[in-house]
Amino acid sequence: MREPAVYIMASRRNGTLYTGVTAKLSRRVYEHRESLVRGFTARHGCKLLVWYEPYEMMLDAIAREKQIKAGSRAKKLALIEGMNPQWRDLYADLA
């Protein structure tokens, strides 16, 4: 079952951020947390899910990801603070 979503992973509060899009958020976050996929998040220790936004359609999620990536770090921090002011790891909420 597809569950398109845009998400932001962080290394720590106000640390390195990674913005991504996926069809299955819980699986993708698990892959980041366990460093199962080599790349940016594994190199920079981005293991905390700090923000996400679900979508009905993958095309909408992809468009939103591009919008977020084109924005400033300040805008990304505002998204996180608006949904998750304590910077909790939201992974447990997905179960």
C-alpha positions in Angstrom: 0.0 0.0 0.0 1.4 3.4 -1.0 1.5 6.2 1.5 3.2 9.1 -0.2 4.9 11.5 2.2 7.5 14.3 2.3 9.7 14.2 5.4 12.7 15.8 7.1 15.3 13.8 9.0 17.8 15.5 11.3 21.1 14.6 13.0 20.0 16.4 16.2 18.1 19.6 17.2 19.2 22.3 14.8 21.7 19.9 13.2 22.1 18.6 9.6 18.7 18.3 7.8 17.7 16.0 5.0 14.4 16.4 3.0 13.0 13.4 1.1 9.9 11.9 -0.4 8.8 8.3 -0.3 5.9 6.0 -1.0 6.2 4.3 2.4 7.3 6.6 5.2 7.8 4.0 8.0 10.0 1.8 5.8 12.1 4.7 4.5 12.7 6.2 7.9 13.7 2.8 9.2 16.3 2.6 6.4 17.7 6.0 7.3 17.8 5.1 11.0 19.7 1.8 10.4 21.9 3.3 7.7 20.8 0.6 5.3 21.2 3.0 2.3 24.5 4.6 1.8 24.4 8.3 1.1 23.8 11.7 2.7 21.8 10.6 5.8 24.2 7.8 6.7 27.2 10.1 6.3 25.7 12.9 8.3 23.9 10.8 11.0 20.4 12.0 10.1 18.4 9.4 12.1 15.6 11.5 13.6 12.3 11.9 11.9 11.4 15.5 12.9 8.7 16.5 10.3 6.5 14.8 7.8 3.5 15.6 5.6 1.4 12.8 4.1 -0.2 13.0 0.6 -2.8 11.2 -1.4 -0.9 11.4 -4.6 2.8 10.8 -5.2 3.0 13.7 -7.7 1.8 16.1 -5.1 4.4 14.8 -2.6 7.2 15.2 -5.2 6.1 18.8 -6.0 6.1 19.6 -2.2 9.5 18.1 -1.7 10.9 20.2 -4.5 9.3 23.3 -3.0 10.8 22.6 0.4 14.3 21.8 -1.0 14.2 25.1 -2.9 13.5 27.0 0.3 15.9 28.3 2.9 17.1 26.5 6.0 15.0 29.0 8.0 11.9 27.8 6.2 12.7 24.2 7.0 13.3 25.0 10.6 9.9 26.8 10.7 8.2 23.7 9.3 9.8 21.6 12.0 9.1 24.0 14.9 5.5 24.3 13.8 4.8 20.6 13.9 7.4 19.4 16.4 8.7 22.2 18.6 10.5 19.7 20.9 12.3 18.1 17.9 11.0 14.7 19.1 11.8 11.7 17.0 8.4 11.1 15.3 9.3 7.5 14.1 7.4 5.9 17.0 4.2 7.8 16.0 4.2 6.0 12.7 3.4 2.6 14.1 
